[in-house]
């Protein structure tokens, strides 16, 4: 088996009394799209900054592309791409000028630079915008320019910190198709997100909460092993029904989805349909059905007050 592209052992970063990342263990294989899923403040950006050598850990060890960090951070930067959440290129330069500037940083010049920039403009649909100022572009166009700049030097490993937070769903889908193309070509990718649908696209996923990894594994495996049944109830009084069901210790969570109530019942309950149907607050006319778990269900069961033991499915 090949050496993992990222291996972190008990990686931590503390800011005073705040534990931004707390004893994080990671082992990411070459060619994977690996995701960090979590809300703001969960430690995603801090972890990425340590894994790129931009921030020294308080404790623990980290090795990326066979380089020890932070000691070999300068050597690592030539082999990785990093796309930040906030647009970090120059608004007062054109698309082409931004790419030329990044190319010079990585030592590309002359014919090699021209060929690579022309290739990227084609891949990311920016040929007609090469003379446009970056500051005048839409969110989706800026995103494509940022990805082009991050991959200009053909990095072995690409870090993306919430790269789609400012773009519409259509651009998000297109962006992920581009990520799969890069993965197919051998580029390893670590991407952070707070979108559940994006997290489901990852080969493997870590759910972070308050700097701690609460669960890890392929999304399908996490959904199969989440430790709860999912039942949807169609009823005429969902708000009151939700409040009554949440009083039951067997119910982990309940959330209204349109005209239905989605209820998570602990897997210790062998027959969740019969269990819920027997509750006084559930009417005989209410419709109950078991449904496929979602990644949001996994997130609910392994974080906050419903947290059990750490789940690992990798």
LINBEL-V273604 format. One record per backbone hydrogen bond with DSSP energy under -0.5 kcal/mol. NH is the residue of the N-H (numbers start at 1). CO is the residue of the C=O. Records with the same first field share a line. If there is no record, write none. Layout:
NH->CO + CO
This chain:
5->28
6->28
7->63
8->26
9->61
11->24
12->59
13->21
15->18
16->14
18->15
19->17
20->13 + 18
21->13
22->211
23->21
24->11
26->8
28->6
32->29
34->32 + 189
35->204
36->191
37->35 + 206
38->193
42->39
47->43
48->44
49->45
50->46
51->47
52->48
53->50
54->49
55->49
58->12
59->12
61->9
62->69
63->7
64->67
65->5
67->64
69->62
72->68
73->70
76->72
77->73
78->74 + 75
79->76
80->76
81->157
83->159
84->82
91->89
93->90
95->129 + 132
96->130
98->94
99->95
100->96
101->97
102->98
103->99
104->100
105->101
106->102
107->104
108->103
112->109
113->109
114->110
115->111
116->112
117->113
118->114
119->115
120->116
121->117
122->118
123->119
124->120
125->122
126->121
127->121
129->126
130->127
132->129
134->93
135->91
136->133
137->134
142->138
143->139
144->140
145->141
146->142
147->143
148->144
149->145
150->146
151->147
152->149
154->151
156->79
157->79
158->188
159->81
160->190
161->83
162->160 + 192
165->162
167->164
172->168
173->169
174->170
175->171
176->172
177->173
178->174
179->175
180->176
181->177
182->178
183->179
184->180
185->181
186->183
187->182
188->156
189->32
190->158
191->34
192->160
193->36
196->194
199->195
200->196
201->198
202->199
203->33
204->33
205->217
206->35
207->215
208->37 + 206
209->212
211->42
212->209
214->207 + 212
215->207
216->311
217->205
219->202
222->218
223->219
224->220
225->221
226->223
229->265
231->229 + 263
232->289
233->261
234->287
235->233 + 259
241->237
242->238
243->239
244->240
245->241
246->242
247->244
248->245
251->248
252->250 + 264
253->264
255->262
257->260
260->257
261->233
262->255 + 260
263->231 + 261
264->253
265->229 + 263
266->250
267->227
269->266
270->268
272->270
275->271
276->272
277->273
278->274
279->276
282->279
283->281
286->283
287->234
288->286
289->232
291->230
298->294
299->295
300->296
301->297
302->298
303->299 + 300
306->303
307->304
311->214
313->216
